[in-house]
């Protein structure tokens, strides 16, 4: 098993994650306007509460280039 810092991975992908979260909310709740930055910050907080600092993942999901 590999170990990853999931919060830091999500923060590293901040631009992409903000867009993805915003798109998901828009498709799910089309009449709701969402501040993508605020949504992302709350998402990071929720991940921090629900996940361990170091999460175990199968090595098949990790590639080193």
PyMOL commands that set and color helices and strands:
alter all, ss='L'
color gray80, all
select helices_A, chain A and resi 6-12+14-28+36-50+59-61
alter helices_A, ss='H'
color red, helices_A
select strands_A, chain A and resi 2-4+55-57
alter strands_A, ss='S'
color yellow, strands_A
deselect
rebuild
show_as cartoon
